[in-house]
Amino acid sequence: MTSDVDELVTARLRLRALIPSDIDDLAALHSDPKVMLGRTGVAIPEGHSETEAWLGRALALPHGEGLGMFRVEYKTTGDFIGRGGIRPEAGTGQNEIVFALRSDHWGSGLGTELGQALWEHAARSGLTALVGDVLRGNVASQRILKGLGMAFIREQPYVDGTIVLRFEGRPAAA
């Protein structure tokens, strides 16, 4: 894998920093009820305006020193398949690994490959700890975090009151 702050490349994926023109691909991702079920616990698609607000927040996050939000695409074709990144978790001082893939790409190992790319990027960047929050029913994402070496710590309420499973891990030790 090669990396710099703006791009990460794996065997099948290219991750590059999100930009405003990614809005239509992100809106399509967020309009998929299956994706939203895994993200929010409710299979209610988000519209273009909600995704624009999400992208605005993502673009305002720090980028560098291991942090950043990325567009995920196939390396060979450039076709959009999702998003992922490492961002500061609001109010905790911790850094959170996050990812979402188009549902038609689930089960292909791409989530694991994406998680591994982010984990290795965090380790190379000197981040010593990451957290991840996953809905109880999102077994695939739990499996990805466990595969990275993250351990289940506790159940806790998310900002909207939804109960999530909290995982923690140390990428620099990987």
Secondary structure, DSSP 8 states (H G I E B T S, - for coil): -EE-SSEEE-SSEEEEE--GGGHHHHHHHHT-HHHHHHHHSS-----HHHHHHHHHHHHHS--BTTBEEEEEEETTT--EEEEEEEEE-TTTS-EEEEEEE-GGGTTSSHHHHHHHHHHHHHHHTT---EEEEEETT-HHHHHHHHHTT-EEEEEEE-TTS-EEEEEEE-GGG-
